[in-house]
Amino acid sequence: MRLGIMQPYFLPYLGYFDLINITDKWIVFDKIQYIRHGWVNRNRILHPTEGWQYIGVPLEKHSRDSFISEIRVKDGWGQRILGQLMHYRKKAPFFGQIYEFLEQSFQIDTEMLSEINISLLKSICDYLEISFDYQVFSKMNINMGEVNEPGDWALRISEVLGASGYVNPPGGEALFERSKFSHSGIELIIRRFPVFEYECPGYSFEPNLSIVDVLMWNSKETIRDYLKNLKNEFEGKSE
């Protein structure tokens, strides 16, 4: 069983969904301190004139030490983001269906940021026909034993759940000691995601933007097949 453990990012880039696609089980790691200027309540889309801009969910006031699972959002966040997407209207071929898809997906009856992000991840995985077998860490009652270093969280969770492999993007590679994973019989897999390039007439292509931008310019079938091919290549190399 290959396991992935990540914070619940807001409308993340395609590489996040590639990680989900190659894992058998996913842990939404929400019992960790919320950090400002990260990817939990914001992401990037194309700017109407040049480069990129942020889209984000405004938050209620909270303690600096608050966990992600404790963060609440302000009303009206969905309409604000939908308004920022209007410049795609006459240029992106899938604007209409993606705008409608997001409008429906934003109708979430909760003020909790983590629950919003999880719901959006689930909606997008369903749209792309990706299996998303997840558990929310803050709702799991597991005894992990001693955690001395940041990289030990993933190791302990993997041990408790009986994972044979743990998958993580390269950004966190320095946190992990391969010897610890090997000692526990768990393969540590650092997954590097190749940039998915596509045409976006009227704009200059910007790599690794939010999945929203990918959906605006590419059909569901194109994205699904791209992820499927990456998974097949990955599993072929693992055999």
Helices and strands as residue ranges (DSSP letters): E 2-6, H 14-22, E 25-28, E 42-46, E 52-56, G 68-70, H 77-84, G 86-88, H 95-105, H 113-128, E 134-136, G 137-139, H 152-161, E 165-168, G 170-175, H 178-183, E 187-190, H 211-217, H 220-238
